[in-house]
């Protein structure tokens, strides 16, 4: 059985393309995948709706402890501030890798008075998500 602790997010190092660096402090993550559908129902459908797959989309939502000195976190912050894409890699416990380009659409920092500072990030995929 896979445990969430074994799933990690990496960001392509902007100073060294092709090299991915671990997103420090990361705790949880969710890989969202969805497909829109096209209604192809006809009179021959015998009263049942029929659909075909259409446009796909993906996103990754993650959260973690805020480590401002972490290189991957700093690169996410720069990409957010500049509105640029990041190349992201999600590694699973079984050794699969999901990669793709993403835009940061949500990037809050929580700073509670009596607890550790944390961040969360939503990486909205732009283009295909590939699995290796």
Backbone as a chain_set.jsonl record, in Angstrom:
{"seq": "XXXXXXXXXXXXXXXXXXXXXXXXXXXXXXXXXXXXXXXXXXXXXXXXXXXXXXXXXXXXXXXXXXXXXXXXXXXXXXXXXXXXXXXXXXXXXXXXXXXXXXXXXXXXXXXXXXXXXXXXXXXXXXXXXXXX", "coords": {"N": [[0.84, -1.171, 0.0], [0.588, 2.169, -0.877], [1.948, 5.081, 0.67], [1.229, 8.47, 1.482], [3.461, 9.969, 2.193], [5.454, 9.063, 0.567], [5.194, 10.238, -1.902], [6.43, 12.74, -3.934], [7.054, 16.156, -4.894], [8.736, 17.782, -7.494], [10.545, 20.505, -8.911], [11.594, 21.899, -11.987], [14.912, 22.955, -12.127], [15.616, 26.239, -12.595], [18.096, 27.292, -13.18], [19.44, 25.187, -14.203], [18.411, 23.571, -16.595], [16.464, 20.614, -17.183], [17.176, 19.344, -14.904], [15.718, 18.36, -11.902], [14.55, 19.63, -8.8], [13.852, 18.888, -5.413], [10.872, 19.903, -3.801], [11.153, 21.495, -0.988], [9.978, 20.989, 2.367], [7.484, 20.153, 1.596], [4.375, 18.616, 2.23], [1.57, 17.49, 1.858], [-0.123, 16.458, -1.179], [-2.093, 16.686, -4.148], [-3.028, 15.211, -7.125], [-4.893, 16.32, -9.645], [-7.024, 15.258, -12.206], [-8.962, 15.615, -15.093], [-11.595, 15.231, -17.529], [-13.387, 16.818, -20.056], [-16.638, 16.365, -21.518], [-18.402, 15.554, -24.529], [-21.648, 15.812, -25.647], [-23.172, 13.313, -27.417], [-25.627, 12.302, -27.932], [-28.301, 10.771, -29.66], [-31.375, 10.177, -31.51], [-31.267, 7.481, -31.78], [-30.23, 6.571, -29.43], [-31.833, 5.396, -27.59], [-33.024, 6.682, -25.37], [-30.964, 7.047, -23.61], [-28.247, 8.974, -22.473], [-25.403, 9.693, -24.397], [-21.896, 10.005, -24.541], [-18.744, 11.472, -25.501], [-15.241, 11.571, -24.941], [-13.503, 14.646, -24.424], [-11.74, 17.578, -24.105], [-8.897, 17.412, -22.006], [-7.658, 18.115, -18.689], [-5.329, 19.063, -16.101], [-4.074, 19.416, -12.743], [-2.02, 20.257, -9.918], [-2.246, 20.265, -6.48], [-0.666, 21.364, -3.598], [0.844, 21.372, -0.316], [2.809, 22.61, 2.436], [5.466, 22.981, 4.912], [6.71, 26.239, 5.401], [9.664, 27.06, 4.014], [11.673, 29.389, 3.422], [14.248, 29.578, 2.388], [14.519, 27.435, 0.722], [15.398, 26.19, -2.428], [13.666, 25.288, -4.537], [11.189, 26.248, -3.627], [11.724, 29.009, -3.682], [12.043, 29.352, -6.435], [9.452, 28.765, -7.296], [8.143, 30.928, -6.145], [9.311, 33.063, -7.562], [8.444, 32.426, -10.172], [5.692, 32.702, -9.797], [5.487, 35.462, -9.161], [6.413, 36.571, -11.545], [4.687, 35.547, -13.396], [5.295, 33.321, -14.939], [5.73, 30.078, -16.508], [6.239, 26.898, -14.874], [8.116, 23.893, -14.856], [7.01, 20.873, -13.738], [7.348, 17.957, -11.691], [5.913, 15.033, -10.516], [6.53, 12.504, -8.361], [5.714, 9.154, -7.737], [5.032, 6.666, -5.173], [5.414, 4.173, -6.292], [7.28, 4.571, -8.259], [6.521, 5.844, -10.595], [6.475, 8.726, -12.777], [5.043, 11.839, -13.199], [4.951, 14.48, -15.419], [4.928, 17.926, -16.476], [4.164, 21.203, -17.851], [3.256, 24.053, -15.935], [1.157, 26.655, -14.583], [1.197, 28.853, -11.873], [-1.562, 29.256, -9.969], [-2.602, 29.784, -7.497], [-1.273, 30.705, -4.385], [-0.996, 30.877, -1.441], [0.288, 31.937, 1.788], [0.324, 30.83, 5.061], [0.391, 32.175, 8.284], [0.168, 31.497, 11.228], [-0.206, 32.641, 14.604], [0.532, 30.891, 16.688], [1.751, 28.606, 15.61], [3.532, 26.671, 13.098], [4.657, 28.338, 10.126], [3.116, 27.963, 6.959], [2.72, 26.953, 3.489], [0.636, 26.86, 0.578], [0.018, 25.632, -2.693], [-1.252, 25.91, -5.974], [-0.861, 24.345, -8.949], [-1.608, 24.813, -12.098], [-2.01, 22.857, -14.841], [-0.671, 23.34, -18.099], [-1.027, 22.354, -21.142], [0.053, 19.006, -22.094], [0.047, 16.331, -19.645], [2.477, 14.097, -18.846], [3.258, 10.642, -18.352], [5.726, 8.608, -16.985]], "CA": [[0.0, 0.0, 0.0], [1.354, 3.409, -0.98], [1.7, 6.099, 1.688], [1.39, 9.809, 0.946], [4.802, 10.479, 2.456], [6.336, 8.578, -0.496], [4.929, 10.995, -3.123], [7.144, 14.005, -3.821], [6.978, 17.1, -6.001], [9.996, 18.412, -7.87], [10.443, 21.611, -9.851], [12.8, 21.988, -12.805], [15.838, 23.995, -11.686], [15.698, 27.255, -13.654], [19.497, 27.502, -13.504], [20.011, 23.948, -14.749], [17.299, 22.879, -17.266], [16.55, 19.161, -17.249], [17.423, 18.854, -13.551], [14.602, 18.657, -11.016], [14.906, 19.744, -7.39], [12.775, 18.561, -4.49], [10.192, 21.013, -3.149], [11.387, 21.316, 0.448], [8.871, 21.276, 3.267], [6.214, 19.651, 1.076], [3.701, 17.583, 3.019], [0.51, 16.838, 1.098], [-0.276, 16.789, -2.595], [-3.205, 16.076, -4.872], [-2.973, 15.304, -8.578], [-6.256, 16.376, -10.199], [-7.116, 15.001, -13.642], [-10.356, 15.56, -15.509], [-11.89, 15.281, -18.959], [-14.703, 17.317, -20.435], [-17.321, 15.44, -22.411], [-19.26, 16.084, -25.589], [-22.904, 15.063, -25.74], [-23.396, 12.779, -28.769], [-26.9, 11.602, -27.863], [-29.168, 10.869, -30.843], [-32.636, 9.455, -31.363], [-30.942, 6.057, -31.717], [-29.629, 6.283, -28.126], [-32.846, 4.708, -26.785], [-33.306, 7.387, -24.116], [-29.765, 7.127, -22.779], [-27.269, 9.97, -22.895], [-24.13, 9.16, -24.852], [-20.858, 11.027, -24.475], [-17.388, 11.213, -25.981], [-14.225, 12.347, -24.228], [-13.089, 15.858, -25.131], [-10.52, 18.217, -23.625], [-8.413, 17.0, -20.69], [-6.884, 19.088, -17.932], [-4.73, 18.545, -14.873], [-3.472, 20.377, -11.817], [-1.469, 19.7, -8.683], [-2.383, 21.091, -5.285], [0.291, 20.883, -2.596], [1.053, 22.224, 0.844], [3.99, 22.218, 3.2], [6.059, 23.947, 5.827], [7.353, 27.323, 4.677], [11.122, 27.135, 4.137], [11.955, 30.419, 2.431], [15.573, 29.378, 1.796], [14.475, 26.281, -0.176], [15.586, 26.617, -3.819], [12.456, 25.037, -5.329], [10.179, 27.204, -3.168], [12.112, 30.323, -4.209], [11.758, 29.373, -7.868], [8.001, 28.878, -7.416], [7.767, 32.304, -5.827], [9.726, 33.885, -8.698], [7.534, 32.137, -11.284], [4.404, 33.307, -9.477], [5.605, 36.913, -9.259], [6.644, 36.944, -12.939], [3.653, 34.971, -14.252], [5.916, 32.391, -15.883], [5.456, 28.656, -16.321], [7.237, 26.038, -14.25], [8.029, 22.487, -15.228], [6.828, 20.169, -12.476], [7.415, 16.496, -11.733], [5.344, 14.376, -9.345], [7.021, 11.122, -8.27], [4.852, 8.317, -6.904], [5.688, 5.647, -4.36], [5.734, 3.042, -7.152], [8.308, 4.923, -9.223], [6.009, 6.576, -11.76], [6.734, 10.159, -12.795], [4.145, 12.67, -13.995], [5.609, 15.756, -15.672], [4.256, 18.856, -17.365], [4.294, 22.631, -17.587], [2.136, 24.557, -15.139], [1.098, 28.044, -14.148], [0.795, 28.923, -10.472], [-2.806, 30.028, -9.909], [-2.934, 30.086, -6.106], [-0.007, 30.524, -3.67], [-1.079, 31.542, -0.144], [1.154, 31.617, 2.925], [-0.39, 30.951, 6.329], [1.323, 32.535, 9.341], [-0.559, 31.542, 12.501], [0.54, 33.148, 15.751], [1.008, 29.851, 17.59], [2.07, 27.375, 14.878], [4.503, 26.836, 12.022], [4.193, 28.963, 8.891], [2.943, 26.984, 5.89], [2.301, 27.462, 2.185], [-0.057, 25.934, -0.305], [0.212, 26.067, -4.072], [-1.992, 25.222, -7.022], [-0.147, 24.355, -10.221], [-2.57, 24.493, -13.161], [-1.315, 22.355, -16.017], [-0.881, 23.978, -19.384], [-0.498, 21.364, -22.063], [-0.102, 17.621, -21.656], [0.678, 15.688, -18.504], [3.02, 12.833, -19.321], [3.595, 9.669, -17.316], [6.847, 7.729, -17.339]], "C": [[0.89, 1.241, 0.0], [0.956, 4.375, 0.136], [1.997, 7.457, 1.079], [2.783, 10.382, 1.128], [5.781, 10.092, 1.346], [6.115, 9.282, -1.833], [5.595, 12.363, -2.977], [6.984, 14.845, -5.09], [8.362, 17.696, -6.219], [9.702, 19.488, -8.907], [11.727, 21.635, -10.669], [13.633, 23.183, -12.34], [16.033, 25.002, -12.813], [17.135, 27.543, -14.06], [20.161, 26.309, -14.148], [18.893, 23.138, -15.408], [17.538, 21.375, -17.402], [16.818, 18.516, -15.902], [16.276, 19.294, -12.654], [15.075, 18.662, -9.569], [13.657, 19.56, -6.532], [12.193, 19.825, -3.873], [10.254, 20.784, -1.641], [10.172, 21.694, 1.274], [7.538, 20.71, 2.824], [5.662, 18.551, 1.966], [2.688, 16.853, 2.147], [0.513, 17.261, -0.359], [-1.482, 16.062, -3.158], [-2.971, 16.286, -6.35], [-4.406, 15.221, -9.077], [-6.186, 16.149, -11.698], [-8.581, 14.919, -14.01], [-10.462, 15.669, -17.028], [-13.276, 15.85, -19.164], [-15.322, 16.294, -21.376], [-18.163, 16.202, -23.42], [-20.489, 15.196, -25.654], [-23.113, 14.636, -27.194], [-24.69, 11.957, -28.822], [-27.71, 11.844, -29.141], [-30.483, 10.16, -30.554], [-32.408, 7.951, -31.283], [-30.355, 5.641, -30.367], [-30.598, 5.613, -27.158], [-33.059, 5.346, -25.416], [-32.117, 7.498, -23.178], [-28.822, 8.183, -23.342], [-25.993, 9.25, -23.302], [-23.115, 10.302, -24.901], [-19.56, 10.528, -25.085], [-16.434, 12.074, -25.162], [-13.789, 13.523, -25.091], [-11.773, 16.356, -24.541], [-10.176, 17.742, -22.213], [-7.699, 18.164, -20.017], [-6.353, 18.446, -16.67], [-4.224, 19.699, -14.019], [-2.906, 19.604, -10.631], [-1.695, 20.724, -7.585], [-1.45, 20.511, -4.244], [0.347, 21.867, -1.437], [2.279, 21.736, 1.591], [4.408, 23.286, 4.183], [6.797, 24.997, 5.008], [8.842, 27.353, 5.014], [11.572, 28.112, 3.055], [13.302, 30.244, 1.741], [15.616, 28.198, 0.829], [14.514, 26.76, -1.632], [14.324, 26.433, -4.642], [11.346, 26.003, -4.924], [10.472, 28.595, -3.733], [11.808, 30.436, -5.698], [10.259, 29.429, -8.135], [7.566, 30.316, -7.163], [8.139, 33.258, -6.976], [8.787, 33.68, -9.88], [6.165, 32.757, -11.032], [4.459, 34.824, -9.69], [5.739, 37.376, -10.711], [5.569, 36.407, -13.895], [4.21, 34.004, -15.287], [5.57, 30.944, -15.53], [6.6, 27.989, -15.557], [7.042, 24.628, -14.788], [8.037, 21.703, -13.918], [6.871, 18.666, -12.705], [6.847, 15.963, -10.42], [5.791, 12.925, -9.38], [6.145, 10.334, -7.31], [5.674, 7.291, -6.134], [6.131, 4.452, -5.206], [6.766, 3.344, -8.227], [7.814, 5.605, -10.484], [6.342, 8.053, -11.622], [5.726, 10.825, -13.718], [4.842, 14.012, -14.181], [4.769, 16.616, -16.614], [4.554, 20.287, -16.984], [3.056, 23.108, -16.846], [2.292, 26.04, -14.862], [0.609, 28.024, -12.703], [-0.434, 29.831, -10.38], [-3.209, 30.412, -8.493], [-1.687, 29.78, -5.284], [-0.037, 31.223, -2.303], [-0.026, 31.048, 0.858], [0.316, 31.823, 4.179], [0.633, 31.164, 7.434], [0.605, 32.626, 10.684], [0.361, 31.976, 13.646], [1.212, 32.033, 16.542], [1.357, 28.535, 16.89], [3.075, 27.697, 13.772], [3.865, 27.525, 10.812], [4.157, 27.896, 7.797], [2.593, 27.695, 4.592], [1.39, 26.424, 1.556], [0.093, 26.502, -1.706], [-0.681, 25.242, -4.984], [-1.25, 25.444, -8.324], [-1.121, 23.887, -11.289], [-1.809, 24.096, -14.406], [-1.672, 23.145, -17.259], [-0.213, 23.084, -20.424], [-0.592, 19.972, -21.451], [0.613, 17.288, -20.358], [1.184, 14.351, -19.0], [3.39, 11.946, -18.146], [4.713, 8.778, -17.83], [7.053, 6.703, -16.247]], "O": [[1.831, 1.341, 0.788], [-0.216, 4.474, 0.5], [2.904, 7.591, 0.257], [3.239, 11.188, 0.316], [6.827, 10.724, 1.199], [6.788, 8.954, -2.81], [5.349, 13.068, -1.998], [6.807, 14.325, -6.191], [9.061, 18.062, -5.275], [8.744, 19.394, -9.674], [12.815, 21.421, -10.134], [13.113, 24.287, -12.181], [16.559, 24.656, -13.871], [17.374, 27.995, -15.18], [21.306, 26.391, -14.592], [18.463, 22.125, -14.855], [18.647, 20.925, -17.691], [16.706, 17.299, -15.756], [15.904, 20.467, -12.647], [15.881, 17.828, -9.157], [12.565, 20.011, -6.879], [12.935, 20.719, -3.468], [9.502, 19.98, -1.092], [9.428, 22.609, 0.921], [6.561, 20.768, 3.57], [6.395, 17.664, 2.403], [2.926, 15.715, 1.743], [1.081, 18.291, -0.722], [-1.844, 14.975, -2.709], [-2.74, 17.413, -6.79], [-5.058, 14.184, -8.95], [-5.379, 16.775, -12.386], [-9.361, 14.245, -13.338], [-9.547, 16.135, -17.707], [-14.233, 15.417, -18.522], [-14.624, 15.464, -21.957], [-18.576, 17.338, -23.187], [-20.379, 13.971, -25.709], [-23.218, 15.475, -28.089], [-24.833, 11.046, -29.637], [-27.794, 12.968, -29.636], [-30.672, 9.608, -29.47], [-33.26, 7.221, -30.774], [-30.017, 4.472, -30.18], [-30.226, 5.297, -26.028], [-33.25, 4.646, -24.421], [-32.256, 7.996, -22.061], [-28.629, 8.268, -24.555], [-25.557, 8.313, -22.634], [-23.453, 11.429, -25.263], [-19.314, 9.325, -25.172], [-16.786, 13.177, -24.741], [-13.713, 13.421, -26.315], [-10.796, 15.61, -24.491], [-11.04, 17.678, -21.338], [-7.203, 19.075, -20.679], [-6.857, 17.417, -16.221], [-3.98, 20.802, -14.508], [-3.269, 18.455, -10.383], [-1.375, 21.903, -7.742], [-1.438, 19.3, -4.026], [-0.045, 23.028, -1.559], [2.73, 20.605, 1.41], [3.794, 24.349, 4.278], [7.445, 24.662, 4.016], [9.229, 27.635, 6.148], [11.821, 27.719, 1.915], [13.48, 30.714, 0.617], [16.638, 27.974, 0.181], [13.745, 27.641, -2.016], [13.941, 27.34, -5.381], [10.636, 26.523, -5.785], [9.564, 29.277, -4.207], [11.37, 31.484, -6.17], [9.828, 30.069, -9.094], [6.724, 30.854, -7.881], [7.365, 34.153, -7.316], [8.378, 34.648, -10.522], [5.543, 33.282, -11.956], [3.575, 35.397, -10.327], [5.243, 38.442, -11.072], [5.547, 36.773, -15.07], [3.664, 33.879, -16.383], [5.172, 30.637, -14.406], [7.746, 28.436, -15.585], [5.929, 24.23, -15.13], [8.944, 21.846, -13.098], [6.486, 18.169, -13.763], [7.255, 16.393, -9.341], [5.47, 12.195, -10.317], [5.865, 10.788, -6.201], [6.855, 7.081, -6.412], [7.115, 3.791, -4.874], [7.097, 2.468, -9.027], [8.616, 5.917, -11.364], [6.476, 8.573, -10.514], [5.571, 10.431, -14.874], [5.279, 14.62, -13.204], [4.007, 16.106, -17.436], [5.124, 20.556, -15.926], [1.948, 22.632, -17.093], [3.389, 26.598, -14.9], [-0.292, 27.26, -12.358], [-0.357, 31.023, -10.674], [-4.067, 31.274, -8.306], [-1.091, 28.715, -5.451], [0.811, 32.074, -2.034], [0.467, 29.922, 0.783], [-0.325, 32.861, 4.343], [1.62, 30.435, 7.524], [0.449, 33.721, 11.224], [1.56, 31.698, 13.634], [2.335, 32.202, 17.018], [1.271, 27.468, 17.499], [3.418, 28.857, 13.548], [2.687, 27.321, 10.516], [5.039, 27.042, 7.714], [2.222, 28.869, 4.585], [1.379, 25.26, 1.955], [0.275, 27.707, -1.882], [-0.847, 24.037, -4.794], [-1.036, 26.579, -8.75], [-1.425, 22.697, -11.376], [-1.053, 24.892, -14.965], [-2.814, 23.563, -17.448], [1.01, 23.068, -20.558], [-1.234, 19.779, -20.419], [1.64, 17.877, -20.02], [0.409, 13.55, -19.522], [3.784, 12.428, -17.084], [4.662, 8.264, -18.948], [7.949, 5.865, -16.349]]}, "num_chains": 1, "name": "protein.A"}
